[in-house]
Amino acid sequence: MKGDPEERAVAVGRYLVRSGATVRAAAGVFGVSKSTIWKDQTRLRQLNPGLWREVRQVLLKNKAERHLRGGEATRCKYLHQSRPPRPPGASG
């Protein structure tokens, strides 16, 4: 959905509020870059201030939680990697 920037800004805003998605996820759904999502939210402030306030809360929540998501992703990555076998007699 690359068409009209104003329509896209409102559509993305509604999607973010409804789903609580991250900017990266929204960019994937709408087929645009993360920068475009941020620009659209800047436009949204003028187009629909009420929706913009709701979107802002979602984005602030995601920003506050991002360090947790990153840590969880790293933990899962290393948890699912197979470890090389230890040589006989190795301590630890």
MARFIKOL-607350 format. One line per 4 residues: number of its first residue (from 1); their letters; for each residue x, y, z of N, C-alpha, C, O. Coordinates in Angstrom, 2 decimals, always signed. Example, Ala and Ser with C-alpha at 12.3 -4.5 7.8 and 13.67 -1.06 7.14 Angstrom:
BEGIN
1) AS) +13.19 -5.69 +7.80 +12.30 -4.50 +7.80 +13.20 -3.30 +7.80 +14.24 -3.32 +8.46 ~ +12.85 -2.25 +7.08 +13.67 -1.06 +7.14 +12.90 +0.03 +7.87 +13.41 +1.14 +8.04;
% end
This chain:
BEGIN
1) MKGD) +0.85 -1.18 +0.00 +0.00 +0.00 +0.00 +0.89 +1.23 +0.00 +1.16 +1.81 +1.05 ~ +1.33 +1.62 -1.17 +2.22 +2.76 -1.23 +1.51 +4.04 -1.63 +2.10 +5.11 -1.48 ~ +0.31 +4.01 -2.12 -0.47 +5.13 -2.63 -0.36 +6.44 -1.89 +0.74 +6.93 -1.64 ~ -1.49 +7.00 -1.55 -1.59 +8.32 -0.93 -0.98 +8.31 +0.48 -1.42 +7.53 +1.33;
5) PEER) +0.01 +9.17 +0.73 +0.66 +9.17 +2.05 -0.30 +9.45 +3.22 -0.14 +8.88 +4.29 ~ -1.28 +10.32 +3.00 -2.22 +10.63 +4.08 -3.09 +9.43 +4.43 -3.31 +9.12 +5.60 ~ -3.58 +8.74 +3.39 -4.39 +7.55 +3.63 -3.57 +6.46 +4.30 -4.04 +5.79 +5.22 ~ -2.32 +6.29 +3.82 -1.44 +5.29 +4.41 -1.14 +5.62 +5.87 -1.11 +4.72 +6.71;
9) AVAV) -0.92 +6.89 +6.17 -0.62 +7.28 +7.55 -1.76 +6.89 +8.49 -1.51 +6.37 +9.57 ~ -2.99 +7.12 +8.07 -4.14 +6.77 +8.90 -4.28 +5.25 +9.00 -4.55 +4.72 +10.07 ~ -4.08 +4.55 +7.87 -4.20 +3.09 +7.87 -3.13 +2.46 +8.77 -3.43 +1.54 +9.54 ~ -1.91 +2.95 +8.67 -0.83 +2.43 +9.52 -1.12 +2.73 +10.98 -0.92 +1.89 +11.85;
13) GRYL) -1.59 +3.94 +11.25 -1.92 +4.31 +12.63 -2.97 +3.39 +13.23 -2.84 +2.93 +14.36 ~ -4.02 +3.13 +12.46 -5.08 +2.23 +12.95 -4.53 +0.82 +13.17 -4.88 +0.16 +14.15 ~ -3.67 +0.37 +12.26 -3.07 -0.96 +12.40 -2.22 -1.04 +13.67 -2.32 -2.02 +14.42 ~ -1.41 -0.02 +13.91 -0.55 -0.03 +15.10 -1.37 -0.06 +16.39 -1.03 -0.78 +17.33;
17) VRSG) -2.43 +0.73 +16.43 -3.27 +0.77 +17.63 -3.98 -0.57 +17.83 -4.05 -1.08 +18.95 ~ -4.51 -1.12 +16.75 -5.27 -2.37 +16.84 -4.37 -3.55 +17.22 -4.75 -4.38 +18.04 ~ -3.18 -3.62 +16.62 -2.33 -4.80 +16.80 -1.24 -4.62 +17.85 -0.75 -5.61 +18.40 ~ -0.86 -3.38 +18.14 +0.26 -3.15 +19.05 +1.59 -3.54 +18.43 +2.57 -3.77 +19.14;
21) ATVR) +1.63 -3.63 +17.10 +2.81 -4.08 +16.38 +3.97 -3.09 +16.50 +3.78 -1.92 +16.84 ~ +5.15 -3.59 +16.20 +6.33 -2.73 +16.16 +6.38 -2.01 +14.83 +5.66 -2.36 +13.89 ~ +7.23 -0.99 +14.74 +7.40 -0.26 +13.49 +7.91 -1.20 +12.40 +7.47 -1.13 +11.26 ~ +8.83 -2.08 +12.76 +9.38 -3.04 +11.79 +8.29 -3.95 +11.24 +8.23 -4.19 +10.04;
25) AAAG) +7.43 -4.45 +12.13 +6.34 -5.33 +11.69 +5.35 -4.57 +10.79 +4.91 -5.10 +9.78 ~ +5.03 -3.35 +11.17 +4.10 -2.55 +10.35 +4.70 -2.26 +8.98 +4.00 -2.29 +7.97 ~ +6.00 -1.99 +8.94 +6.66 -1.74 +7.65 +6.54 -2.96 +6.75 +6.31 -2.84 +5.55 ~ +6.71 -4.13 +7.32 +6.57 -5.36 +6.55 +5.17 -5.56 +6.03 +4.98 -5.95 +4.87;
29) VFGV) +4.18 -5.31 +6.86 +2.78 -5.50 +6.47 +2.40 -4.53 +5.34 +1.70 -4.92 +4.41 ~ +2.86 -3.30 +5.43 +2.47 -2.28 +4.45 +3.44 -2.17 +3.28 +3.20 -1.39 +2.35 ~ +4.52 -2.93 +3.31 +5.46 -2.94 +2.19 +6.22 -1.65 +2.02 +6.53 -1.25 +0.89 ~ +6.53 -0.99 +3.13 +7.31 +0.25 +3.09 +8.45 +0.14 +4.09 +8.53 -0.84 +4.84;
33) SKST) +9.33 +1.13 +4.11 +10.45 +1.10 +5.04 +10.04 +1.59 +6.43 +8.99 +2.21 +6.60 ~ +10.90 +1.31 +7.41 +10.64 +1.81 +8.76 +10.64 +3.34 +8.77 +9.87 +3.96 +9.50 ~ +11.50 +3.94 +7.96 +11.55 +5.40 +7.87 +10.22 +5.96 +7.39 +9.76 +7.00 +7.87 ~ +9.60 +5.27 +6.44 +8.31 +5.72 +5.92 +7.24 +5.63 +7.00 +6.39 +6.51 +7.10;
37) IWKD) +7.28 +4.57 +7.80 +6.32 +4.44 +8.90 +6.46 +5.62 +9.85 +5.47 +6.20 +10.28 ~ +7.71 +5.98 +10.18 +7.93 +7.12 +11.09 +7.46 +8.43 +10.45 +6.85 +9.26 +11.12 ~ +7.74 +8.61 +9.16 +7.27 +9.83 +8.48 +5.75 +9.90 +8.48 +5.16 +10.96 +8.68 ~ +5.12 +8.74 +8.25 +3.66 +8.70 +8.25 +3.10 +9.10 +9.62 +2.07 +9.77 +9.69;
41) QTRL) +3.77 +8.70 +10.68 +3.27 +9.04 +12.00 +3.46 +10.53 +12.29 +2.69 +11.12 +13.04 ~ +4.49 +11.13 +11.69 +4.66 +12.58 +11.79 +3.50 +13.28 +11.08 +2.97 +14.27 +11.57 ~ +3.13 +12.76 +9.91 +1.97 +13.31 +9.18 +0.69 +13.15 +9.97 -0.16 +14.03 +9.99 ~ +0.56 +12.01 +10.63 -0.66 +11.68 +11.36 -0.95 +12.71 +12.45 -2.11 +12.96 +12.78;
45) RQLN) +0.08 +13.28 +13.00 -0.11 +14.28 +14.07 -0.98 +15.44 +13.58 -1.80 +15.97 +14.34 ~ -0.81 +15.83 +12.33 -1.62 +16.91 +11.75 -2.97 +16.41 +11.24 -3.98 +17.11 +11.35 ~ -2.98 +15.20 +10.69 -4.19 +14.66 +10.07 -5.24 +14.23 +11.08 -6.43 +14.50 +10.91 ~ -4.79 +13.55 +12.14 -5.72 +12.97 +13.11 -5.04 +12.94 +14.49 -4.52 +11.90 +14.88;
49) PGLW) -5.05 +14.05 +15.21 -4.34 +14.13 +16.49 -4.78 +13.08 +17.51 -3.96 +12.59 +18.29 ~ -6.05 +12.72 +17.52 -6.53 +11.71 +18.46 -5.90 +10.35 +18.20 -5.43 +9.69 +19.13 ~ -5.89 +9.94 +16.94 -5.27 +8.67 +16.57 -3.78 +8.73 +16.82 -3.19 +7.75 +17.27 ~ -3.16 +9.87 +16.52 -1.72 +10.02 +16.74 -1.37 +9.79 +18.21 -0.36 +9.15 +18.51;
53) REVR) -2.18 +10.31 +19.13 -1.90 +10.11 +20.56 -1.95 +8.63 +20.92 -1.13 +8.15 +21.70 ~ -2.92 +7.91 +20.35 -3.01 +6.47 +20.63 -1.80 +5.73 +20.06 -1.23 +4.86 +20.72 ~ -1.41 +6.09 +18.85 -0.25 +5.46 +18.21 +1.00 +5.75 +19.02 +1.84 +4.88 +19.23 ~ +1.13 +6.97 +19.48 +2.30 +7.37 +20.27 +2.44 +6.51 +21.52 +3.54 +6.11 +21.88;
57) QVLL) +1.32 +6.21 +22.17 +1.36 +5.35 +23.36 +1.86 +3.95 +23.01 +2.65 +3.37 +23.75 ~ +1.40 +3.41 +21.89 +1.85 +2.08 +21.45 +3.35 +2.11 +21.17 +4.08 +1.21 +21.59 ~ +3.81 +3.14 +20.46 +5.22 +3.22 +20.11 +6.10 +3.42 +21.35 +7.19 +2.87 +21.42 ~ +5.63 +4.20 +22.30 +6.39 +4.38 +23.55 +6.46 +3.07 +24.34 +7.50 +2.75 +24.92;
61) KNKA) +5.37 +2.32 +24.35 +5.35 +1.02 +25.03 +6.34 +0.07 +24.36 +7.12 -0.61 +25.03 ~ +6.32 +0.03 +23.02 +7.25 -0.83 +22.29 +8.70 -0.43 +22.55 +9.57 -1.28 +22.69 ~ +8.95 +0.87 +22.61 +10.31 +1.35 +22.87 +10.76 +0.92 +24.26 +11.92 +0.54 +24.45 ~ +9.86 +0.99 +25.24 +10.21 +0.61 +26.60 +10.48 -0.89 +26.72 +11.22 -1.32 +27.60;
65) ERHL) +9.87 -1.69 +25.85 +10.00 -3.14 +25.92 +11.06 -3.71 +25.00 +11.35 -4.90 +25.06 ~ +11.65 -2.89 +24.14 +12.51 -3.46 +23.10 +13.75 -4.16 +23.66 +14.21 -5.14 +23.07 ~ +14.28 -3.69 +24.76 +15.45 -4.38 +25.32 +15.08 -5.78 +25.80 +15.92 -6.68 +25.79 ~ +13.84 -5.97 +26.22 +13.39 -7.29 +26.64 +13.24 -8.22 +25.45 +13.65 -9.38 +25.51;
69) RGGE) +12.67 -7.72 +24.36 +12.51 -8.54 +23.15 +13.87 -8.93 +22.59 +14.06 -10.06 +22.15 ~ +14.80 -8.00 +22.59 +16.14 -8.29 +22.07 +16.84 -9.35 +22.90 +17.47 -10.25 +22.35 ~ +16.74 -9.24 +24.21 +17.35 -10.24 +25.09 +16.73 -11.60 +24.92 +17.43 -12.62 +24.95 ~ +15.42 -11.64 +24.75 +14.72 -12.91 +24.56 +15.13 -13.55 +23.24 +15.33 -14.77 +23.18;
73) ATRC) +15.27 -12.76 +22.20 +15.68 -13.30 +20.90 +17.08 -13.89 +20.98 +17.34 -14.95 +20.41 ~ +17.98 -13.21 +21.67 +19.34 -13.71 +21.82 +19.35 -15.00 +22.63 +20.06 -15.95 +22.28 ~ +18.58 -15.04 +23.70 +18.51 -16.24 +24.53 +18.01 -17.43 +23.72 +18.58 -18.52 +23.80 ~ +16.96 -17.22 +22.95 +16.41 -18.30 +22.12 +17.40 -18.75 +21.07 +17.51 -19.94 +20.78;
77) KYLH) +18.12 -17.80 +20.49 +19.10 -18.13 +19.45 +20.14 -19.10 +20.00 +20.44 -20.12 +19.37 ~ +20.68 -18.79 +21.16 +21.73 -19.64 +21.72 +21.18 -20.89 +22.37 +21.89 -21.90 +22.46 ~ +19.97 -20.86 +22.82 +19.34 -22.03 +23.42 +19.13 -23.12 +22.38 +19.26 -24.31 +22.68 ~ +18.81 -22.72 +21.15 +18.49 -23.69 +20.11 +19.69 -24.09 +19.26 +19.57 -24.97 +18.40;
81) QSRP) +20.84 -23.47 +19.48 +22.03 -23.88 +18.75 +22.59 -25.12 +19.42 +22.61 -25.23 +20.64 ~ +23.06 -26.05 +18.60 +23.65 -27.25 +19.20 +25.08 -26.93 +19.61 +25.80 -26.21 +18.92 ~ +25.47 -27.48 +20.73 +26.82 -27.26 +21.23 +27.73 -28.35 +20.67 +27.31 -29.50 +20.52 ~ +28.98 -28.00 +20.37 +29.91 -29.03 +19.90 +30.21 -30.00 +21.04 +30.22 -29.60 +22.21;
85) PRPP) +30.45 -31.26 +20.72 +30.74 -32.22 +21.79 +32.05 -31.87 +22.49 +32.99 -31.40 +21.86 ~ +32.09 -32.11 +23.77 +33.30 -31.85 +24.56 +34.25 -33.05 +24.43 +33.82 -34.20 +24.38 ~ +35.53 -32.74 +24.39 +36.49 -33.86 +24.34 +36.48 -34.61 +25.67 +36.18 -34.02 +26.71 ~ +36.80 -35.90 +25.65 +36.83 -36.66 +26.91 +37.81 -36.04 +27.90 +38.90 -35.62 +27.53;
89) GASG) +37.40 -36.00 +29.14 +38.24 -35.47 +30.20 +38.20 -33.96 +30.34 +38.89 -33.42 +31.20 ~ +37.44 -33.28 +29.53 +37.34 -31.82 +29.63 +36.50 -31.47 +30.84 +35.45 -32.07 +31.07 ~ +36.95 -30.50 +31.60 +36.18 -30.09 +32.78 +35.31 -28.91 +32.42 +35.53 -28.22 +31.43 ~ +34.29 -28.67 +33.27 +33.47 -27.49 +33.07 +32.10 -27.80 +32.94 +31.27 -26.91 +32.76;
% end
